[in-house]
Amino acid sequence: MNDFFTLLIEQITSQSGLEVVAVITAIGYVWLAARQSIWCWPCALVSTGIYVWLFWEVSLPFHIFLNAYYLVMAVYGWVKWKGASNEPLQVVSWSLLTHAKWTGLVFILALGISMLAATQLDPEYVYLDAFVTVFSLFATVLVAHKVLENWLYWIVINLFASYLYFEKGLALTSCLFVLYTVFAIYGYFSWRKHHVQSMSPQNT
């Protein structure tokens, strides 16, 4: 355990200024998203732009693609949350059956991609990299459409991502994703409260 904290401190003190900026704006993104603030999307633009470069440096190819995708989704999310008539997008909830269908499809896609990539890339973390990436793509779409359960996906994704980043020497980002897990829990209960209120008889 002492070795773990020693390694953590060594990695954190060696982080670049770019990663610090990326972490700060990424925290801003998830905090504002949990509070349903549209300003989460500009924070996402800055943090993901930096992470495209950082993940290139540490050879996580799926995460390079993932953060390039996040750049596009930051713009899409801004437009979607604003609404066509400037009416804020409301939180919705999917049925368990809908989640089961989509989760199954995403799992099969992630497995297929990771198996293919393992024949061409360093297989050490390629499966974990692929699964975190593909499920993150899916969960980001749910955020943009304000699907309540997106936060439940993020809780699992963030925990696995935190382990992956630490193993790749991005200790500050690893800590960020532990914090993301806490924010995801907060976001779920915050959005659920808003959803329940919006579905109450006096608001229908």
C-alpha positions as CSV (number, residue, x, y, z in Angstrom):
1,M,0.0,0.0,0.0
2,N,2.9,2.4,0.8
3,D,4.4,1.6,-2.6
4,F,1.1,2.5,-4.2
5,F,1.0,5.9,-2.6
6,T,4.6,6.5,-3.3
7,L,4.1,5.8,-7.0
8,L,1.0,7.9,-7.0
9,I,2.8,10.9,-5.6
10,E,5.8,10.5,-8.0
11,Q,3.4,10.3,-11.0
12,I,1.3,13.3,-9.9
13,T,4.4,15.5,-9.4
14,S,5.6,14.7,-12.9
15,Q,2.4,15.6,-14.7
16,S,2.5,18.3,-17.4
17,G,0.8,21.6,-17.2
18,L,-1.4,20.6,-20.1
19,E,-2.8,17.6,-18.1
20,V,-3.5,20.0,-15.2
21,V,-5.6,22.2,-17.4
22,A,-7.3,19.2,-18.9
23,V,-8.2,17.9,-15.5
24,I,-9.5,21.2,-14.3
25,T,-11.8,21.7,-17.3
26,A,-12.8,18.1,-17.2
27,I,-14.0,18.5,-13.6
28,G,-15.8,21.6,-14.7
29,Y,-17.5,19.6,-17.4
30,V,-18.9,16.8,-15.2
31,W,-19.8,19.2,-12.4
32,L,-21.8,21.4,-14.7
33,A,-23.3,18.4,-16.5
34,A,-24.5,17.0,-13.2
35,R,-26.2,20.4,-12.5
36,Q,-27.7,20.4,-16.1
37,S,-25.8,23.6,-17.0
38,I,-25.2,24.0,-20.8
39,W,-21.8,25.5,-20.0
40,C,-20.5,22.0,-19.4
41,W,-20.0,21.6,-23.2
42,P,-17.4,24.4,-23.6
43,C,-15.4,22.8,-20.8
44,A,-15.7,19.5,-22.6
45,L,-14.2,21.2,-25.8
46,V,-11.1,22.4,-24.0
47,S,-10.4,19.2,-21.9
48,T,-11.0,16.7,-24.8
49,G,-8.9,18.8,-27.2
50,I,-5.9,18.5,-24.7
51,Y,-6.5,14.8,-24.1
52,V,-6.3,14.0,-27.8
53,W,-2.7,15.0,-27.6
54,L,-2.0,13.4,-24.2
55,F,-3.3,10.0,-25.2
56,W,-1.3,10.2,-28.4
57,E,1.8,10.6,-26.2
58,V,1.0,7.5,-24.1
59,S,-0.1,5.3,-27.0
60,L,-3.8,4.7,-26.2
61,P,-5.2,4.7,-29.7
62,F,-8.8,4.1,-28.8
63,H,-8.8,7.0,-26.4
64,I,-7.4,9.3,-29.1
65,F,-10.4,8.5,-31.2
66,L,-12.7,8.7,-28.2
67,N,-11.6,12.3,-27.3
68,A,-11.8,13.4,-30.9
69,Y,-15.4,12.1,-30.8
70,Y,-16.0,14.0,-27.6
71,L,-15.0,17.2,-29.4
72,V,-17.8,16.6,-31.9
73,M,-20.2,15.6,-29.2
74,A,-19.5,18.8,-27.2
75,V,-20.9,20.8,-30.1
76,Y,-23.8,18.4,-30.6
77,G,-24.6,18.4,-26.9
78,W,-24.6,22.2,-26.8
79,V,-27.1,22.4,-29.6
80,K,-29.2,19.5,-28.3
81,W,-29.4,20.9,-24.7
82,K,-30.3,24.4,-26.0
83,G,-33.3,23.0,-27.9
84,A,-34.7,24.1,-31.2
85,S,-37.0,26.6,-29.5
86,N,-34.7,27.6,-26.7
87,E,-36.7,25.3,-24.4
88,P,-34.3,23.3,-22.1
89,L,-34.1,19.6,-22.9
90,Q,-35.8,17.5,-20.2
91,V,-34.4,14.4,-18.5
92,V,-35.9,11.1,-19.7
93,S,-35.6,7.6,-18.4
94,W,-35.3,4.4,-20.5
95,S,-36.9,1.0,-19.6
96,L,-34.8,-1.8,-18.3
97,L,-35.5,-3.7,-21.6
98,T,-34.2,-0.9,-23.7
99,H,-31.0,-0.7,-21.7
100,A,-30.5,-4.5,-21.9
101,K,-30.8,-4.4,-25.7
102,W,-28.4,-1.5,-26.1
103,T,-25.9,-2.8,-23.6
104,G,-25.8,-6.2,-25.3
105,L,-25.2,-4.5,-28.7
106,V,-22.5,-2.3,-27.3
107,F,-20.8,-5.2,-25.5
108,I,-20.7,-7.3,-28.7
109,L,-19.3,-4.3,-30.7
110,A,-16.6,-3.7,-28.0
111,L,-15.6,-7.3,-27.9
112,G,-15.3,-7.5,-31.7
113,I,-13.3,-4.3,-31.9
114,S,-10.9,-5.4,-29.1
115,M,-10.4,-8.8,-30.6
116,L,-9.5,-7.3,-34.0
117,A,-7.3,-4.7,-32.4
118,A,-5.4,-7.2,-30.3
119,T,-4.0,-8.7,-33.6
120,Q,-2.6,-5.4,-34.6
121,L,-1.7,-3.5,-31.4
122,D,0.0,-4.1,-28.1
123,P,-2.5,-6.5,-26.4
124,E,-1.6,-5.7,-22.8
125,Y,-4.5,-3.2,-22.3
126,V,-6.2,-3.2,-25.6
127,Y,-9.4,-5.0,-24.4
128,L,-9.8,-2.6,-21.5
129,D,-9.0,0.3,-23.7
130,A,-11.6,-0.8,-26.3
131,F,-14.4,-1.5,-23.8
132,V,-13.9,1.8,-21.9
133,T,-13.9,3.6,-25.3
134,V,-17.0,2.0,-26.8
135,F,-19.1,2.2,-23.7
136,S,-18.0,5.8,-23.3
137,L,-19.2,6.6,-26.8
138,F,-22.6,5.1,-25.9
139,A,-22.8,6.9,-22.6
140,T,-21.9,10.2,-24.1
141,V,-24.9,9.9,-26.5
142,L,-27.1,9.3,-23.5
143,V,-25.8,12.5,-21.8
144,A,-26.5,14.5,-24.9
145,H,-30.1,13.2,-24.9
146,K,-30.4,13.6,-21.1
147,V,-31.1,10.0,-20.5
148,L,-31.1,9.6,-16.7
149,E,-29.3,6.3,-16.6
150,N,-26.2,7.6,-18.4
151,W,-24.7,8.2,-14.9
152,L,-25.0,4.5,-14.0
153,Y,-22.9,3.6,-17.0
154,W,-20.4,6.3,-16.1
155,I,-19.9,4.9,-12.6
156,V,-18.7,1.6,-14.0
157,I,-16.8,3.2,-16.9
158,N,-14.9,5.7,-14.7
159,L,-13.7,3.0,-12.3
160,F,-12.2,0.9,-15.0
161,A,-10.8,4.0,-16.8
162,S,-9.2,5.1,-13.6
163,Y,-7.3,1.8,-13.3
164,L,-6.2,2.0,-17.0
165,Y,-4.9,5.5,-16.7
166,F,-2.9,4.8,-13.6
167,E,-1.3,1.8,-15.3
168,K,-0.4,4.1,-18.2
169,G,1.3,6.7,-15.9
170,L,-1.5,9.3,-16.0
171,A,-1.9,9.4,-12.3
172,L,-3.7,12.8,-12.1
173,T,-6.1,11.7,-14.8
174,S,-6.6,8.4,-12.8
175,C,-7.5,10.5,-9.7
176,L,-9.8,12.6,-11.9
177,F,-11.8,9.5,-12.9
178,V,-12.2,8.4,-9.3
179,L,-13.6,11.9,-8.7
180,Y,-15.8,11.4,-11.8
181,T,-17.3,8.4,-10.1
182,V,-18.4,10.5,-7.2
183,F,-19.8,13.1,-9.5
184,A,-21.6,10.4,-11.5
185,I,-23.4,9.2,-8.3
186,Y,-24.3,12.9,-7.5
187,G,-25.4,13.4,-11.1
188,Y,-27.7,10.4,-11.1
189,F,-29.6,11.4,-7.9
190,S,-29.7,15.1,-9.0
191,W,-31.2,14.2,-12.4
192,R,-33.5,11.6,-10.9
193,K,-34.9,14.2,-8.6
194,H,-35.5,16.6,-11.5
195,H,-37.1,13.8,-13.5
196,V,-39.5,12.8,-10.7
197,Q,-40.5,16.4,-10.2
198,S,-41.1,16.9,-13.9
199,M,-43.3,13.8,-14.0
200,S,-45.4,14.9,-11.0
201,P,-49.1,15.7,-11.7
202,Q,-48.7,19.4,-11.1
203,N,-46.1,19.6,-13.8
204,T,-48.0,17.6,-16.4
